[in-house]
Amino acid sequence: MKKKLLTIMCSISLFFMAACSAKHYTIHTTDGEKYLSIGEPEYNEKSDSVMFENSDGQKIMLPQKNINKVVEHIK
């Protein structure tokens, strides 16, 4: 019984460690807006834009020319 409980606890803790390891980025635009990206933003060369998912789960696409800088948050 103790072994089973220990296995379950280890599995749960590994799940939470994996969930917390997703990198976050702040995307600063040329007009002064800031966006928080959950995970790394993806650059689309064909449309010359950057696509990312915000903290609400919405997919956002911004033209590359409107992006001033992208800053990675290190935990």
C-alpha positions, 0 to 999 in steps of 0.5 A: 500500500505504501509503495502504491501511494508513493508511486501515485505521489511521484506521478502527481509531482512529476505532472506538476513539474512538467506543467510549470516548466512551460516558458513564458514570453512578453511580447512588446509591440511598437505601439507600447502594448504588451502580450504574455505568451504561454510557450514560445511564439512561432514565426510564420515566414510566409505571412511575416507574422508571429503567432502565440497563445496568451494566458487566456488560451486565445491564439494571437497573430501579430505582424513582425513589423509591429513587434519591438522585442520579445523577452523570455521569462526565466524561472 
